[in-house]
């Protein structure tokens, strides 16, 4: 199993550009999450999904959108990139078993200039 | 509201020395507690977790943590650190808020002196 994979690993965007961060898991997990990590701030939840077709906002959703058309994929869309979106983005997945344990991807480092 | 506090932003220890990283949580119900480790440039890896039962839990890489309900703490320990333990460590509490989620602390960066 590859686990949780994310692409790209690095990206530089200009202000106002858009992009999609890809996330795929091969563990048949129902739950998927997107976090951003800023220095000294821990991980903040952006969006999450409890299954295909169902998504909801987390703590810091502004400026982002998500979709979940399949169990495996959970892309994160940035529209009109802003410098405040410079961060490291992590995707995670979890089985729907109240285990709470999340499995993380390697991350995408995004810089907006 | 649920929260996790890691009081130490950065800790430096010598190789071979013992280690304790502090974690305090705020949660009304019985907590599900986790420690994750993030090596430089990597994602987060689960070190250990506490759900119930024995308050001293063993994890991977020789780490252990002790749950103390009276102190709302879940401190991470290792008797003798190795240079490869240099990383960032995150404490988290599992909650139900629309779905099962994790609330993370701010993280503690561990530096190892040779």
Interface residues (C-beta under 8 A of the other chain):
Chain A: X4 X31 X33 X40 X41 X42 X43 X45 X48 X50 X56 X58 X90 X92 X94 X96 X98 X99 X100 X101 X102 X103 X104 X105 X106 X107
Chain B: X4 X9 X32 X34 X36 X41 X42 X43 X44 X45 X46 X49 X90 X94 X98 X99 X100 X101 X102 X104 X105 X106 X107
